[in-house]
Amino acid sequence: MKFYVNDYLSDTTILTCREHGAYILLLMAIWKNLGSLPCEDVALSRIARLSLREWKQIRSNILSYFTVSGAVLTHKRVADEIQKIEKLKIERSEAGKAGVEAKRLKSLDAQQAIASGLLTQTDNKNEQAQSSEIKDKPLDNHFATGNERGRA
């Protein structure tokens, strides 16, 4: 997760040192859990590394930075960052697939060019062989003299 120091400092100027620590730990836990945490005091106090009593003293200040929806705790900035990363992963995956496909098509084109070149060369060799066979055949039967016609 990217950490935007200027944004963080401008948004959290009123937090105490203990509150900063709890807030950062909760942000990291939400990031690690892909955007949400159960909004349960015992679990949140453990994540913040505070006793339940200490957590309850700072709870309202810290939770004002989060969205609580039912029993789920989320954070808008973390959710936005997760969406950006998911979008980037999809774009990179599609680009990678497109690159593989382009490479495959290029290789296929090269193979087809080679194959058609071989076929052309093979066809030319066959034509040349047939042509030389015709040239090498004796033409005696076609131009036989009068004496030779009766011999067959």
C-alpha positions in Angstrom: 0.0 0.0 0.0 1.3 3.4 -0.9 1.6 5.8 2.1 0.8 9.4 1.3 2.7 11.2 4.1 1.3 14.7 3.3 -2.3 13.5 3.2 -1.8 11.4 6.3 -0.3 14.2 8.3 -2.9 16.8 7.2 -5.7 14.5 8.1 -4.4 13.3 11.5 -3.0 16.4 13.2 -5.2 16.0 16.3 -4.2 12.4 17.0 -2.1 11.5 20.0 0.9 9.2 19.6 -1.1 6.2 20.8 -3.9 7.1 18.4 -1.5 7.4 15.5 -0.1 3.9 16.2 -3.6 2.4 16.5 -4.8 4.1 13.3 -1.8 3.0 11.2 -2.1 -0.6 12.5 -5.8 -0.6 11.6 -5.1 0.8 8.1 -2.5 -1.9 7.5 -4.9 -4.6 8.8 -7.6 -3.4 6.5 -5.2 -3.4 3.6 -4.0 -6.9 4.4 -7.7 -8.1 4.7 -8.5 -6.6 1.3 -10.6 -3.7 2.5 -12.5 -4.6 5.7 -12.3 -5.7 9.2 -14.9 -7.0 11.7 -15.9 -4.0 13.8 -15.6 -5.7 17.1 -13.8 -4.1 20.0 -11.8 -7.1 21.2 -10.5 -7.8 17.7 -9.8 -4.1 17.0 -8.0 -3.6 20.3 -5.7 -6.6 19.5 -5.0 -5.3 16.0 -4.1 -1.9 17.6 -2.0 -3.6 20.2 -3.9 -2.0 23.0 -5.8 -3.4 26.0 -9.5 -3.3 25.7 -9.6 -0.5 28.2 -7.1 1.6 26.3 -8.9 0.9 23.0 -12.2 2.0 24.4 -10.6 5.3 25.5 -9.5 6.2 21.9 -12.2 4.2 20.0 -14.4 7.2 19.0 -11.4 9.3 17.7 -10.0 6.4 15.6 -13.3 5.2 14.2 -14.1 8.7 13.0 -11.6 8.0 10.2 -13.3 4.8 9.1 -16.7 3.8 7.8 -18.7 1.5 10.1 -21.4 -0.4 8.2 -23.1 -2.9 10.4 -20.4 -5.2 11.8 -17.8 -4.2 9.2 -15.1 -1.5 9.3 -13.8 -0.1 6.1 -11.7 2.9 5.0 -12.4 4.9 1.8 -8.8 5.6 0.9 -7.7 2.0 1.4 -10.7 0.8 -0.7 -9.7 3.2 -3.5 -6.1 2.0 -3.4 -7.2 -1.6 -3.6 -9.5 -0.8 -6.6 -6.6 0.9 -8.3 -4.3 -2.1 -7.8 -7.0 -4.5 -8.9 -7.6 -2.4 -12.1 -3.8 -2.3 -12.7 -3.5 -6.1 -12.3 -6.3 -6.6 -14.8 -4.8 -4.2 -17.3 -1.3 -5.8 -16.9 -2.8 -9.3 -17.3 -4.7 -8.2 -20.5 -1.5 -6.6 -21.8 0.5 -9.7 -21.1 -2.1 -11.9 -22.8 -2.1 -9.5 -25.8 1.7 -9.6 -26.0 1.6 -13.4 -25.9 -1.0 -13.5 -28.6 0.9 -11.0 -30.8 4.0 -13.1 -30.4 2.1 -16.3 -31.2 0.7 -14.7 -34.4 4.1 -13.4 -35.4 5.5 -16.8 -34.9 2.6 -18.4 -36.8 3.1 -15.9 -39.7 6.8 -16.7 -39.8 6.0 -20.4 -39.8 3.5 -20.0 -42.6 6.0 -17.9 -44.6 8.6 -20.6 -44.2 6.1 -23.3 -45.0 4.9 -21.5 -48.2 8.5 -20.8 -49.1 9.4 -24.5 -48.8 6.3 -25.5 -50.8 7.3 -23.1 -53.5 10.8 -24.4 -53.5 9.5 -27.9 -53.5 7.1 -27.2 -56.4 9.9 -25.5 -58.4 12.2 -28.5 -57.8 9.4 -30.9 -58.9 8.8 -28.8 -62.0 12.5 -28.7 -62.8 12.8 -32.5 -62.3 9.9 -33.2 -64.6 11.3 -30.8 -67.2 14.7 -32.5 -67.1 13.1 -35.9 -67.3 11.4 -34.8 -70.5 14.6 -33.4 -71.9 16.5 -36.5 -71.0 14.1 -38.9 -72.7 15.2 -40.1 -76.0 13.2 -38.8 -78.9 13.9 -41.8 -81.1 10.4 -43.0 -81.4 9.1 -39.7 -82.5 11.6 -39.1 -85.2 12.3 -42.6 -86.4 13.5 -43.0 -89.9 11.6 -45.0 -92.4 13.8 -48.1 -91.8 13.2 -48.0 -88.1 9.4 -47.7 -88.2 8.8 -51.2 -89.1 10.9 -52.6 -86.3 9.0 -52.4 -83.2 
